[in-house]
């Protein structure tokens, strides 16, 4: 497991660049936290697959949260999953 963690640390810069390039987005996916729909789900960070946004209160900035080691945020399942179970999906604007 330690060796896997080291390998993921080595891959992290490439994953971030790949995610940003594939998303083609100029913003990071942070929701405005203005609607009930935004308050009830998490949103992927467009450039960082290990991070996601979560609204706390209406009108307040979203919190940037991170997945545990060796996990990436999977938008389809609305949760962090092991990297081997993660698949890239097209980012959706909040």
LOROVEX-714414 format. One record per atom (N, C-alpha, C): residue in one letter; atom name; x, y, z. Coordinates in nm, 2 decimals. Layout:
BEGIN
REC tikol balum      u      v      w
REC     A    CA      X      Y      Z
...
END
This chain:
BEGIN
REC tikol balum      u      v      w
REC     X     N   0.08  -0.12   0.00
REC     X    CA   0.00   0.00   0.00
REC     X     C   0.09   0.13   0.00
REC     X     N   0.20   0.12   0.07
REC     X    CA   0.29   0.24   0.08
REC     X     C   0.34   0.27  -0.06
REC     X     N   0.38   0.16  -0.13
REC     X    CA   0.44   0.18  -0.27
REC     X     C   0.33   0.24  -0.36
REC     X     N   0.21   0.19  -0.35
REC     X    CA   0.10   0.25  -0.43
REC     X     C   0.08   0.40  -0.40
REC     X     N   0.09   0.43  -0.27
REC     X    CA   0.07   0.57  -0.24
REC     X     C   0.18   0.66  -0.30
REC     X     N   0.31   0.61  -0.30
REC     X    CA   0.42   0.68  -0.36
REC     X     C   0.40   0.69  -0.51
REC     X     N   0.35   0.59  -0.57
REC     X    CA   0.32   0.60  -0.72
REC     X     C   0.21   0.70  -0.75
REC     X     N   0.11   0.71  -0.67
REC     X    CA   0.00   0.80  -0.69
REC     X     C   0.05   0.95  -0.67
REC     X     N   0.14   0.96  -0.57
REC     X    CA   0.20   1.10  -0.55
REC     X     C   0.28   1.14  -0.67
REC     X     N   0.35   1.05  -0.73
REC     X    CA   0.42   1.08  -0.85
REC     X     C   0.33   1.11  -0.97
REC     X     N   0.21   1.05  -0.97
REC     X    CA   0.12   1.07  -1.08
REC     X     C   0.03   1.19  -1.06
REC     X     N   0.02   1.24  -0.94
REC     X    CA  -0.07   1.36  -0.91
REC     X     C  -0.05   1.48  -1.00
REC     X     N   0.07   1.53  -1.03
REC     X    CA   0.08   1.64  -1.12
REC     X     C   0.02   1.62  -1.26
REC     X     N   0.05   1.50  -1.31
REC     X    CA  -0.01   1.46  -1.44
REC     X     C  -0.16   1.45  -1.44
REC     X     N  -0.21   1.39  -1.33
REC     X    CA  -0.36   1.38  -1.32
REC     X     C  -0.43   1.52  -1.32
REC     X     N  -0.37   1.61  -1.25
REC     X    CA  -0.43   1.75  -1.24
REC     X     C  -0.42   1.82  -1.38
REC     X     N  -0.31   1.80  -1.45
REC     X    CA  -0.29   1.87  -1.58
REC     X     C  -0.39   1.80  -1.68
REC     X     N  -0.40   1.67  -1.67
REC     X    CA  -0.48   1.59  -1.76
REC     X     C  -0.63   1.63  -1.74
REC     X     N  -0.67   1.64  -1.61
REC     X    CA  -0.81   1.67  -1.58
REC     X     C  -0.84   1.81  -1.63
REC     X     N  -0.75   1.91  -1.61
REC     X    CA  -0.77   2.05  -1.66
REC     X     C  -0.78   2.05  -1.81
REC     X     N  -0.69   1.98  -1.87
REC     X    CA  -0.69   1.99  -2.02
REC     X     C  -0.82   1.92  -2.08
REC     X     N  -0.86   1.81  -2.02
REC     X    CA  -0.97   1.74  -2.07
REC     X     C  -1.10   1.81  -2.04
REC     X     N  -1.11   1.89  -1.93
REC     X    CA  -1.23   1.96  -1.90
REC     X     C  -1.25   2.08  -1.99
REC     X     N  -1.14   2.14  -2.04
REC     X    CA  -1.15   2.26  -2.12
REC     X     C  -1.22   2.37  -2.06
REC     X     N  -1.22   2.38  -1.93
REC     X    CA  -1.29   2.48  -1.85
REC     X     C  -1.19   2.58  -1.80
REC     X     N  -1.24   2.71  -1.79
REC     X    CA  -1.15   2.81  -1.74
REC     X     C  -1.18   2.84  -1.59
REC     X     N  -1.28   2.78  -1.53
REC     X    CA  -1.31   2.79  -1.39
REC     X     C  -1.30   2.66  -1.32
REC     X     N  -1.30   2.65  -1.19
REC     X    CA  -1.27   2.53  -1.12
REC     X     C  -1.40   2.45  -1.08
REC     X     N  -1.52   2.49  -1.12
REC     X    CA  -1.64   2.42  -1.09
REC     X     C  -1.71   2.45  -0.96
REC     X     N  -1.66   2.56  -0.89
REC     X    CA  -1.72   2.59  -0.76
REC     X     C  -1.86   2.64  -0.79
REC     X     N  -1.96   2.58  -0.72
REC     X    CA  -2.10   2.63  -0.73
REC     X     C  -2.12   2.76  -0.66
REC     X     N  -2.23   2.83  -0.70
REC     X    CA  -2.26   2.96  -0.63
REC     X     C  -2.34   2.94  -0.50
REC     X     N  -2.39   2.82  -0.47
REC     X    CA  -2.46   2.79  -0.35
REC     X     C  -2.58   2.88  -0.34
REC     X     N  -2.65   2.90  -0.44
REC     X    CA  -2.77   2.98  -0.44
REC     X     C  -2.90   2.91  -0.45
REC     X     N  -2.90   2.79  -0.51
REC     X    CA  -3.03   2.72  -0.53
REC     X     C  -3.04   2.60  -0.44
REC     X     N  -3.16   2.55  -0.41
REC     X    CA  -3.17   2.43  -0.33
REC     X     C  -3.10   2.31  -0.39
REC     X     N  -3.10   2.30  -0.52
REC     X    CA  -3.03   2.19  -0.59
REC     X     C  -2.88   2.19  -0.56
REC     X     N  -2.82   2.31  -0.56
REC     X    CA  -2.68   2.32  -0.53
REC     X     C  -2.65   2.28  -0.38
REC     X     N  -2.74   2.30  -0.29
REC     X    CA  -2.72   2.27  -0.15
REC     X     C  -2.73   2.12  -0.12
REC     X     N  -2.78   2.05  -0.21
REC     X    CA  -2.81   1.91  -0.19
REC     X     C  -2.72   1.81  -0.25
REC     X     N  -2.61   1.86  -0.32
REC     X    CA  -2.51   1.76  -0.38
REC     X     C  -2.37   1.82  -0.37
REC     X     N  -2.28   1.74  -0.41
REC     X    CA  -2.14   1.78  -0.42
REC     X     C  -2.11   1.80  -0.57
REC     X     N  -2.00   1.88  -0.59
REC     X    CA  -1.96   1.92  -0.73
REC     X     C  -1.81   1.89  -0.75
REC     X     N  -1.78   1.83  -0.85
REC     X    CA  -1.64   1.80  -0.88
REC     X     C  -1.56   1.92  -0.90
REC     X     N  -1.44   1.92  -0.86
REC     X    CA  -1.34   2.03  -0.89
REC     X     C  -1.29   2.00  -1.03
REC     X     N  -1.31   2.09  -1.12
REC     X    CA  -1.28   2.07  -1.26
REC     X     C  -1.13   2.03  -1.29
REC     X     N  -1.04   2.08  -1.21
REC     X    CA  -0.90   2.06  -1.24
REC     X     C  -0.83   1.96  -1.14
REC     X     N  -0.89   1.93  -1.03
REC     X    CA  -0.83   1.84  -0.93
REC     X     C  -0.92   1.72  -0.90
REC     X     N  -0.89   1.60  -0.95
REC     X    CA  -0.98   1.49  -0.93
REC     X     C  -0.99   1.44  -0.78
REC     X     N  -0.90   1.49  -0.70
REC     X    CA  -0.90   1.45  -0.56
REC     X     C  -0.98   1.54  -0.47
REC     X     N  -1.04   1.65  -0.54
REC     X    CA  -1.12   1.75  -0.46
REC     X     C  -1.26   1.76  -0.51
REC     X     N  -1.34   1.82  -0.43
REC     X    CA  -1.48   1.84  -0.47
REC     X     C  -1.54   1.96  -0.38
REC     X     N  -1.65   2.02  -0.43
REC     X    CA  -1.71   2.13  -0.36
REC     X     C  -1.84   2.09  -0.30
REC     X     N  -1.86   2.14  -0.18
REC     X    CA  -1.99   2.11  -0.11
REC     X     C  -2.04   2.25  -0.05
REC     X     N  -2.17   2.28  -0.08
REC     X    CA  -2.23   2.40  -0.02
REC     X     C  -2.27   2.37   0.12
REC     X     N  -2.25   2.47   0.21
REC     X    CA  -2.30   2.46   0.34
REC     X     C  -2.43   2.53   0.36
REC     X     N  -2.43   2.67   0.34
REC     X    CA  -2.55   2.75   0.36
REC     X     C  -2.57   2.83   0.23
REC     X     N  -2.70   2.86   0.20
REC     X    CA  -2.73   2.93   0.08
REC     X     C  -2.66   3.07   0.08
REC     X     N  -2.60   3.10  -0.03
REC     X    CA  -2.53   3.23  -0.04
REC     X     C  -2.39   3.23   0.01
REC     X     N  -2.35   3.13   0.08
REC     X    CA  -2.21   3.13   0.14
REC     X     C  -2.12   3.05   0.04
REC     X     N  -1.99   3.08   0.04
REC     X    CA  -1.90   3.01  -0.05
REC     X     C  -1.90   2.86  -0.02
REC     X     N  -1.88   2.79  -0.13
REC     X    CA  -1.87   2.64  -0.11
REC     X     C  -1.74   2.60  -0.04
REC     X     N  -1.74   2.49   0.02
REC     X    CA  -1.62   2.44   0.09
REC     X     C  -1.55   2.35  -0.01
REC     X     N  -1.42   2.36  -0.01
REC     X    CA  -1.33   2.27  -0.09
REC     X     C  -1.29   2.16   0.00
REC     X     N  -1.34   2.04  -0.04
REC     X    CA  -1.31   1.92   0.04
REC     X     C  -1.22   1.82  -0.04
REC     X     N  -1.14   1.74   0.03
REC     X    CA  -1.05   1.65  -0.04
REC     X     C  -1.09   1.50  -0.01
REC     X     N  -1.07   1.42  -0.10
REC     X    CA  -1.09   1.27  -0.08
REC     X     C  -0.97   1.22   0.00
REC     X     N  -0.99   1.10   0.06
REC     X    CA  -0.88   1.03   0.14
REC     X     C  -0.77   0.99   0.04
REC     X     N  -0.66   0.96   0.09
REC     X    CA  -0.55   0.91   0.01
REC     X     C  -0.59   0.80  -0.08
REC     X     N  -0.54   0.80  -0.20
REC     X    CA  -0.57   0.69  -0.30
REC     X     C  -0.71   0.70  -0.35
REC     X     N  -0.79   0.81  -0.33
REC     X    CA  -0.92   0.82  -0.38
REC     X     C  -0.94   0.94  -0.46
REC     X     N  -1.04   0.94  -0.55
REC     X    CA  -1.07   1.05  -0.64
REC     X     C  -1.22   1.07  -0.63
REC     X     N  -1.27   1.19  -0.66
REC     X    CA  -1.41   1.22  -0.65
REC     X     C  -1.47   1.18  -0.78
REC     X     N  -1.58   1.09  -0.77
REC     X    CA  -1.65   1.04  -0.89
REC     X     C  -1.79   1.10  -0.89
REC     X     N  -1.80   1.19  -0.99
REC     X    CA  -1.92   1.27  -1.00
REC     X     C  -2.05   1.19  -1.01
REC     X     N  -2.04   1.08  -1.09
REC     X    CA  -2.16   1.00  -1.11
REC     X     C  -2.21   0.94  -0.98
REC     X     N  -2.12   0.90  -0.89
REC     X    CA  -2.16   0.84  -0.76
REC     X     C  -2.17   0.94  -0.65
REC     X     N  -2.13   1.06  -0.67
REC     X    CA  -2.13   1.17  -0.57
REC     X     C  -2.05   1.13  -0.45
REC     X     N  -1.94   1.07  -0.47
REC     X    CA  -1.86   1.03  -0.35
REC     X     C  -1.71   1.00  -0.40
REC     X     N  -1.62   0.99  -0.31
REC     X    CA  -1.49   0.95  -0.34
REC     X     C  -1.48   0.80  -0.36
REC     X     N  -1.40   0.76  -0.46
REC     X    CA  -1.39   0.61  -0.48
REC     X     C  -1.24   0.59  -0.50
REC     X     N  -1.20   0.46  -0.49
REC     X    CA  -1.06   0.42  -0.51
REC     X     C  -1.02   0.46  -0.65
REC     X     N  -0.90   0.50  -0.67
REC     X    CA  -0.86   0.54  -0.80
REC     X     C  -0.88   0.44  -0.91
REC     X     N  -0.87   0.31  -0.88
REC     X    CA  -0.90   0.21  -0.98
REC     X     C  -1.04   0.20  -1.03
REC     X     N  -1.13   0.26  -0.95
REC     X    CA  -1.28   0.25  -0.98
REC     X     C  -1.33   0.39  -1.04
REC     X     N  -1.24   0.48  -1.05
REC     X    CA  -1.27   0.62  -1.10
REC     X     C  -1.26   0.62  -1.25
REC     X     N  -1.36   0.69  -1.32
REC     X    CA  -1.35   0.71  -1.46
REC     X     C  -1.37   0.86  -1.49
REC     X     N  -1.30   0.92  -1.58
REC     X    CA  -1.32   1.06  -1.62
REC     X     C  -1.45   1.07  -1.68
REC     X     N  -1.52   1.18  -1.64
REC     X    CA  -1.65   1.22  -1.70
REC     X     C  -1.64   1.37  -1.74
REC     X     N  -1.72   1.41  -1.83
REC     X    CA  -1.73   1.55  -1.88
REC     X     C  -1.78   1.63  -1.76
REC     X     N  -1.71   1.74  -1.72
REC     X    CA  -1.75   1.82  -1.62
REC     X     C  -1.89   1.89  -1.65
REC     X     N  -1.97   1.91  -1.55
REC     X    CA  -2.10   1.97  -1.57
REC     X     C  -2.10   2.10  -1.49
REC     X     N  -2.14   2.21  -1.55
REC     X    CA  -2.15   2.33  -1.47
REC     X     C  -2.25   2.32  -1.36
REC     X     N  -2.22   2.38  -1.25
REC     X    CA  -2.32   2.38  -1.14
REC     X     C  -2.44   2.45  -1.17
END
